[in-house]
Amino acid sequence: MAFLPKIEEILLLAIWKLGDNAYGITVIEQVEKDTGTTWLSGSIYGALTRLKKNGYVKTSKSEKPAEQRGRPRIYYTLTKSGMDKLVLAQQVTKDVWQDVPDLKKAR
């Protein structure tokens, strides 16, 4: 059983949360909201590339409206394999943390 690196797990969750609105900037904003940390875009895009290469996400380009300048947006969608990995990550996390008391109180 191969486990996802934490950043890839966080990204898959962000894409799942964003649904049809999961493109570069919104994914970065969701990750920063969820983690409370600022991330370098290179680390995010590198991990997104790995997720695509491994078949966990697929991409599609937006139709660029006439008033929009620059490149078209690239949207990310979970594949079945990506959703399966996310389900596994959730279950493993639940199992590992089972029977652990609130660590804030245990200090």
N, C-alpha and C positions, 0 to 999 in steps of 0.2 A: 504494500500500500504506500503510494507516494503522497507525501503531504505538500501542500502549497506553502511557499514562503509567505510570511505574514503580509507583506505589501500586496501580493497577488490576491490573497484572501480579502483584504480590505478593498481592493479595486473591484473584485467581483461583487462584493456587497454594495459598493457605491453604484455600480452599473445596474444592479438589481433594483436598488432604491429609486434611481432616476428613471427607469423604464425607457420610454421613447425619447427622453431628453438627455441621454447619456452621450455627450461629446466631450472633447478634450477639456475645455474650461470648466464645464459643469462637473465633470468627474473630479478634477483637481479641487474645486470648491467643496464638493461633498466629502472627499477624503480629509480635507483640512477641517471641516466642520466636525466630522466624526472623531478625528484623532486629536483635535486641538493643537495641531502642529502645522507649520508651514513646510511644504514639500517643494523641492526643486522639480521643475517640469520634466527635466531629463530623466529623473528617477521614475516618474509616473509613466512617461511615454515609453521608456525602456521596458518596464514591466507590462504595459499594455501590448507591446510588440511580442513579448514572450507568451502572453496569454493567447494572442491570436495564433502565433506559431504552433502552440500546443493544442489548438482547437477548442479553447474554452470560451472564446468570444469570436464574433464575426463582425465585420465592419461594412458600412455602406456610406456612400457620399451623398450629401444633401444636394438638392437642386438649388443652385445659387440664385436668390432673388436679384432682380436688376439693380436694386439699391445697395446690395451688399458688395463690398469690395474684398479683395483678397481671395484666398483659397476657399473652396467649399468645405463645410464642416464634415468631419468623419464621425459617424455615429457608431457606438459600440452596443452590441446585443449579446446576451449570454446564449451559448449553445446548450444543448442538452447535456453535453459533457461538462460544461462549465457549471451548470446548475447542480449536476451530480457531485462535483468537487466541493461546491459550496455547502450542500447538504452534509457531505462527509465531514467537512471542517467544523460545521456546527455541532454535529454529533460527537466528534472527538473532543471538542472544547467542553461540552456538557459533561462527558464522561470523565475527563481529566480533572475537572473542578468539582465533581461530585464529592460530597463529604468534607469539603474544605470550608472552614468557617470564614466569616468576614475578616479578612486579613487586616483591615484598618483597625478593627477592635482588638486584634491579637498582638499588636505592636507593644 
